[in-house]
Amino acid sequence: MRILGIDPGFGTLGWAIIEHNLRIIEYGAIQTSKDDDIAQRLLRIHVDIIEIIERLQPDCMAVERLYFSKNTKTAMDVAKCIGVIMLTTRLLGIEYSEYSPSQIKHALTGYGRATKEQMQKMVMKIFRIEELPEPDDAADALAIAACHSFNFGNNRRNVIH
């Protein structure tokens, strides 16, 4: 089973495809330009996600749930991005699950308030890699995919139908 992990972001969206046995298939980031309007940026995310799904054939997808942001405009833009992700995966028939930041941290470290550094060390350990993937958003997407792998079959409440 292949899992697509997504760290949603409007400027940089991290993504990673892993196998259920925690083997990395590929990872990267979708970048959008601040010079483009919101519709163009959302279209870019949609088109790139379709390309990733068609090329790498994931069976399911896990996304970090949006948490409250002090910057309302940023939170609204990320929420729009998540909406595009949900719609894209629904159109392609991919199962979609969401996990809160604390669920992801707990799944990887056993502690829901783990630091960024603790999470990065666990990503390297879990995937048996020497260097943290760049950008950080791609490393975060690996953590999200691993969280889903650990929870698959045990925690169906995160699945969005």
C-alpha positions in Angstrom: 0.0 0.0 0.0 1.3 3.5 -0.9 0.5 6.5 1.2 0.7 10.1 0.1 1.5 12.4 3.0 0.8 16.1 2.6 1.9 19.0 4.7 -0.5 21.7 3.4 0.8 25.1 2.7 -0.1 27.9 0.3 3.4 29.0 -0.7 5.1 25.6 -0.1 3.2 22.3 0.1 5.3 19.4 1.2 4.4 15.9 -0.1 5.8 12.4 0.3 4.9 9.0 -1.0 5.8 6.0 1.1 5.0 2.3 1.2 3.2 1.0 4.3 6.4 -0.7 5.3 8.0 2.8 5.6 10.0 2.7 2.4 10.3 6.1 0.8 9.1 6.2 -2.8 9.6 9.9 -3.5 9.1 13.3 -1.9 9.2 17.0 -2.8 7.4 20.3 -2.5 4.9 22.2 -4.6 5.9 25.9 -4.7 3.5 28.7 -5.7 4.5 32.2 -6.5 3.5 35.2 -4.4 3.1 37.1 -7.7 0.2 34.8 -8.8 -3.3 35.4 -7.7 -5.0 32.9 -5.4 -6.9 31.1 -8.2 -3.7 30.5 -10.1 -1.9 29.2 -7.0 -4.7 26.8 -6.2 -4.8 25.6 -9.7 -1.1 24.9 -9.6 -1.6 22.8 -6.4 -4.5 20.9 -8.0 -2.6 20.2 -11.2 0.6 19.1 -9.4 -1.2 16.8 -7.0 -3.0 15.2 -10.0 0.4 14.6 -11.6 1.9 13.1 -8.4 -1.1 10.8 -7.9 -1.2 9.7 -11.6 2.6 9.1 -11.7 3.1 7.4 -8.3 -0.3 5.7 -7.7 -0.9 6.1 -4.0 -3.7 4.1 -2.4 -4.6 6.7 0.2 -3.6 10.1 1.5 -3.0 11.7 4.9 -3.0 15.5 5.5 -2.1 17.5 8.5 -5.3 19.1 9.9 -5.3 22.9 9.9 -4.7 24.3 13.4 -5.6 27.8 14.5 -3.2 30.4 13.2 -2.7 33.9 14.6 -2.7 35.2 11.1 -6.3 34.8 9.9 -5.5 35.5 6.2 -2.8 32.8 6.2 -5.1 30.3 7.9 -7.9 31.1 5.3 -5.4 30.6 2.4 -4.2 27.2 3.8 -7.9 26.2 4.4 -8.5 26.9 0.7 -5.5 24.8 -0.2 -6.8 21.9 1.9 -10.2 22.3 0.2 -8.4 21.9 -3.2 -6.5 18.8 -1.9 -9.8 17.2 -0.6 -11.6 17.9 -3.9 -8.7 16.6 -6.0 -8.4 13.4 -4.1 -12.2 12.9 -4.1 -12.2 13.3 -7.9 -9.5 10.7 -8.2 -11.1 8.3 -5.8 -8.3 8.4 -3.2 -9.2 7.9 0.5 -8.4 11.1 2.5 -7.5 11.2 6.2 -6.6 14.1 8.5 -4.4 14.1 11.6 -3.8 17.0 14.0 -0.2 18.1 14.7 -0.4 16.5 18.2 -1.6 13.2 16.7 1.3 13.2 14.3 3.8 14.0 17.0 2.4 11.4 19.3 2.5 8.7 16.6 6.2 9.4 15.8 7.6 10.3 19.2 5.1 9.1 21.8 4.7 12.7 22.9 2.1 15.0 21.5 4.2 18.2 22.2 7.4 17.0 20.6 9.7 19.7 19.3 10.5 20.2 15.6 14.0 18.8 16.3 12.6 15.7 17.9 10.3 15.1 15.0 13.1 15.6 12.5 15.3 13.0 14.3 12.4 10.5 14.4 11.8 11.0 10.7 15.4 10.2 10.0 15.3 7.2 12.3 12.0 5.7 11.1 13.0 6.0 7.4 16.7 5.1 8.0 18.1 8.1 6.3 21.2 10.0 7.0 20.0 13.5 6.2 16.7 15.3 6.6 14.8 15.8 3.4 14.7 19.3 2.0 12.6 21.4 2.3 11.3 20.9 5.8 7.8 20.7 4.4 8.8 17.4 2.6 10.2 16.0 5.9 6.9 17.0 7.6 5.0 15.2 4.8 7.1 12.0 5.5 6.0 12.3 9.2 2.4 12.6 8.2 2.6 9.6 5.9 4.3 7.6 8.7 1.6 8.6 11.2 -1.0 7.3 8.8 0.9 4.1 8.3 1.1 3.5 12.1 -2.6 4.3 12.4 -4.0 2.5 9.3 -6.7 0.1 10.3 -6.6 1.1 13.9 -8.0 4.6 13.7 -10.7 4.9 11.0 -12.2 8.0 12.6 -9.7 10.2 10.7 -11.0 9.1 7.3 -13.1 11.8 5.6 -15.9 10.2 3.6 
